[in-house]
Amino acid sequence: MGLIGVHFSQIGRYEEKGTFPSADVLAKLANALEVTSDFLMNGNSDDLVKNTLTDKELLNQFKTIEQMTEHDKDVVKTLIDAFIKRNKHRSIL
């Protein structure tokens, strides 16, 4: 049993066989994934991004990055990771 108290085989049924979790399990899933229950039932990734990313300029930059080659995306991800790690390091000091 995992973080939400549901066996992995049951999660597979939710993903592949069209069964639906109870409201309690749905709430636990949403919490574990840091999304809303509504998003799990009805949303798509664009909805999730629009609801969580409030910096419009940054959102537009990410949309542009999505159009890049896989290699270029990997470079951008590496740079972002480096800045995140540097920022975390500074906050520790």
N, C-alpha and C positions, 0 to 999 in steps of 0.2 A: 504494500500500500504506500502510496506516495504522500505528498504534501497535502492533498485534499481528501485523503482517506478512501480513494477509489482505486481498485486494481487496474493495472495497465491494460488488461484485456478489455475492461469495460470502456476505457477511454477510446480504444480502437473501435468499439461498437459505435460510440458517439461520432467518431470521425468518418467511418466507412459504411455503416449499415443503416444510418438514418434514425437511430434511437436517440432519445433526448434525455438529458439528465434532469433530476428533480430540481426544484427551485433552490434547495439548499446546496446541492452539488454545483449547480450553475453559479451561484454566488461565490462558492469557494474557488471554482475555476477562474472566474473573473478576477477575484482578489489575487490569486497566485500569478495570473498573467498581467496584472495591473491594467485591466481594461474594465469596462462596464459590462454588466450582464446583457444590456441592450445591444452593445456592440457584438457580443458573442452570438446573439440570436439574429441580428439584422444587418450589422454593419459590414463595411469592407475596409481595406487598409487605408484608402483615401479618407474615409470618415474618421478613422482613428488618428491619422496624422493631422487632419484639420482641427480635431478636438484637443490634441495634446501639444501641437507646435503652434505657438502664438506669434512668433516672429515671422512675418510674411516674407521678408527678404531672405531669411534662412530657408524657408519653405521653398521659395523659387530657386534658390541655389541647389537644394537637394533634388528638385525636379530636373534641373539641368544636368546634375551629376548622373542621374538615372539613365540619361541618354548616352553616356560615355561608354567606351570599351571597358571590358572587365578589368583589363590591366590598369587603366586610368582610375577606375573606381577603387581598385585595391590601393593605389597610391594615395588617393584622397582619404580612404579609411585609415591607412597607416598614419597619415599626418594628423587626423582627428584624434586617433588613439594617443599619439605622442603629446598633443596638447592636453588631453584629459589627464594623462599620467603626470605631466608636469604640474598641472593645477592641483591635483591630489597631493603631490609631493610638497608643494608650497604650503598647503593647508595643514600638513602634518608638522611642519617646522615652526 
